[in-house]
């Protein structure tokens, strides 16, 4: 029996004979998880707006703070979307951000603005090459490689600084990386918007984006189609580490210091944001805008929990629930 889009031919003909609105509704039901993040974001936002109406939740300052606090997660979530879409994962992003922040801070102090930026990006490039090389050349699972790199990066950051913060007194660096505003618009928001726009265009409109999705969806078929899947995976691993180093400099610029603690635990928030945004944990799909809303949702919840007066342990419990929900939603299409 012939099939059409996975349906037997007789059922497919019946589907085509249905009214347009019923066919549209059927497509929505099939792809419901693509819209969960947007519906969930609106529902949770309205819920907190009602429950916390007297605590300043809806004030413009608080809403801008949510954007500021989630900007670095949003930037990293864009790159992580490419990694997960290619059926890989990177657990070292938070530690790489912390290492890049202290290296950039120390280099700014001794060499100036451009030396600091180059050193920060150099950290990401070096880590990315190591991660990508071990994954693609030695076929070590990215989970294990980046789990090991997580410990290495945070250890190096502590070692070279003796666990002491590294102040940044260069106003230009601080303005570019997080402290500056463009009128009423926080600079961090601009970084997030630029990352999302570039990521969305690359994923949807370029050959590289299609190769990433093909590599994650069916690597055997991708190789037979002429896609160099090893090169694709190496590239996304390097890209992820470079973006993590940028995120580390955003932390350093906003907080005007480099610390090995910056980025601690961000890997979980970034991965959760990507999965909540509709990207399959098994690879083959990538939702850049969804990842942005996933990051905003996590930031929204964190902000609301603080305003509600919950202690740190209770916040950790709820964040853990979010991670579980994210993984539960990560099913194959």
Secondary structure as the mmCIF struct_conf table of DSSP 4:
data_model
#
loop_
_struct_conf.conf_type_id
_struct_conf.id
_struct_conf.beg_label_comp_id
_struct_conf.beg_label_asym_id
_struct_conf.beg_label_seq_id
_struct_conf.end_label_comp_id
_struct_conf.end_label_asym_id
_struct_conf.end_label_seq_id
STRN STRN1 UNK A 3 UNK A 4
TURN_TY1_P TURN_TY1_P1 UNK A 5 UNK A 6
STRN STRN2 UNK A 7 UNK A 8
HELX_RH_AL_P HELX_RH_AL_P1 UNK A 9 UNK A 17
BEND BEND1 UNK A 18 UNK A 18
HELX_RH_AL_P HELX_RH_AL_P2 UNK A 20 UNK A 30
TURN_TY1_P TURN_TY1_P2 UNK A 31 UNK A 31
HELX_RH_3T_P HELX_RH_3T_P1 UNK A 32 UNK A 34
TURN_TY1_P TURN_TY1_P3 UNK A 35 UNK A 35
HELX_RH_AL_P HELX_RH_AL_P3 UNK A 36 UNK A 51
TURN_TY1_P TURN_TY1_P4 UNK A 52 UNK A 58
BEND BEND2 UNK A 59 UNK A 59
HELX_RH_AL_P HELX_RH_AL_P4 UNK A 60 UNK A 85
TURN_TY1_P TURN_TY1_P5 UNK A 86 UNK A 87
BEND BEND3 UNK A 91 UNK A 91
HELX_RH_AL_P HELX_RH_AL_P5 UNK A 93 UNK A 111
HELX_RH_AL_P HELX_RH_AL_P6 UNK A 113 UNK A 136
TURN_TY1_P TURN_TY1_P6 UNK A 137 UNK A 137
BEND BEND4 UNK A 138 UNK A 138
HELX_RH_AL_P HELX_RH_AL_P7 UNK A 142 UNK A 161
TURN_TY1_P TURN_TY1_P7 UNK A 162 UNK A 163
STRN STRN3 UNK A 166 UNK A 167
HELX_RH_AL_P HELX_RH_AL_P8 UNK A 171 UNK A 174
HELX_RH_PI_P HELX_RH_PI_P1 UNK A 175 UNK A 179
STRN STRN4 UNK A 181 UNK A 182
TURN_TY1_P TURN_TY1_P8 UNK A 183 UNK A 184
STRN STRN5 UNK A 185 UNK A 186
HELX_RH_AL_P HELX_RH_AL_P9 UNK A 187 UNK A 205
BEND BEND5 UNK A 206 UNK A 206
HELX_RH_AL_P HELX_RH_AL_P10 UNK A 207 UNK A 217
HELX_RH_AL_P HELX_RH_AL_P11 UNK A 219 UNK A 224
TURN_TY1_P TURN_TY1_P9 UNK A 225 UNK A 226
HELX_RH_AL_P HELX_RH_AL_P12 UNK A 229 UNK A 255
TURN_TY1_P TURN_TY1_P10 UNK A 256 UNK A 256
STRN STRN6 UNK A 257 UNK A 258
TURN_TY1_P TURN_TY1_P11 UNK A 260 UNK A 265
HELX_RH_AL_P HELX_RH_AL_P13 UNK A 266 UNK A 276
TURN_TY1_P TURN_TY1_P12 UNK A 277 UNK A 278
TURN_TY1_P TURN_TY1_P13 UNK A 281 UNK A 282
BEND BEND6 UNK A 283 UNK A 284
HELX_RH_AL_P HELX_RH_AL_P14 UNK A 288 UNK A 307
TURN_TY1_P TURN_TY1_P14 UNK A 308 UNK A 309
HELX_RH_AL_P HELX_RH_AL_P15 UNK A 312 UNK A 329
#
